[in-house]
């Protein structure tokens, strides 16, 4: 019985260590990939050329995304489709820490919802594919990269698979 | 140690171990649910203090175009119209010189336009050119054409967002005005009021009354902005409204937003009878 007790106790001691190794976020992904490489990979993954996308004016981030109180954004990249009426958009923020990632995720979620509100009047007049991009816009975090996309569901899947491949350790 | 106590202790430890093991398996298998929220519902701050009330409208700024004698077709023909689908329909309703082929309407090829900070980068179809060469930004087109008058009508698209973000709205509109002025300094820029929607409008997340209230608020900002920027303001929306502040039914093309040919003819009459001074 004492042996069993000791064995159980030993096993229990090992569990916290295994839980620590399961901690998500930064440890799962690389954090040395340039945001431009990520965006290029995502664009190619959705079957487009990088030349089909452009970077917005330098004020786009500050004007459209409320960064008040948000720190730790090391760098970012936003890609807008060059065709009017094509709402494909990719935004990538590289942050310094897991905590910053949480805050930036909320910040970008607010941006996505603001854009959805802004674009709602377009919905009745646009192709279903564009409507899908607006309605299903999403924000996801991969370690120290927080990414939002306005893409179709298939596009999202392909783009985020490309991100995972780029950031795999 | 008492055997009973040993058994109890063993059982408790065993249970704890089992729980910990199950937790470990679950977390590992499902990518650790501590991960940051995906599609988190918490919207966070919207970015700007809501200023949905009309501010500072104590008297008419001098930039508001007053009634004048009819300036005639020659005046009208010198105006370039820039805007969203409510501007694009000046072409499809064939109310300008040139009808469907008028060269006075500058809109993107999808016939709609959203005011945001990218407004100076969006490509419109510059009607003086053809093919790929015709795709120009508004400042590029203004630089080429050097129009005598330019009426800009923007803000209906995205109105439900604009009304919550006065700073962003005015920044974007100012950016466009400044860009045009920098390449075409002689152009008389006229900010036209956003048109009302009818009771039948269901394109927005609010009812027509709320949409029109938001439009009125933003039009108030546009009046003030025109004075600040030294451009003109054209309050043409006033001729389209019924007694309840809605777009008159007879001017509604069917979707609550877009206008009939007679509405455009009325607007053009308003434009000619509220001409830029010394035109």
Interface residues (C-beta under 8 A of the other chain):
Chain A: X1 X2 X4 X5 X8 X9 X11 X12 X15 X16 X18 X19 X22 X23 X24 X25 X28 X54 X56 X57 X59 X60 X63 X64 X65 X66 X68 X80 X84 X85 X98 X101 X102 X105 X106 X107 X109 X110 X113 X114 X115 X117 X118 X119 X120 X121 X122 X123 X124 X125 X138 X139 X140 X141 X146
Chain B: X1 X3 X6 X7 X9 X10 X13 X14 X16 X17 X20 X21 X23 X24 X27 X28 X31 X32 X34 X35 X36 X37 X38 X39 X40 X42 X43 X44 X45 X46 X47 X48 X85 X108 X109 X110 X112 X114 X116 X117 X118 X120 X121 X122 X123 X156 X157 X158 X159 X160 X161 X162 X165 X168 X171 X172 X175 X203 X204 X205 X255 X257
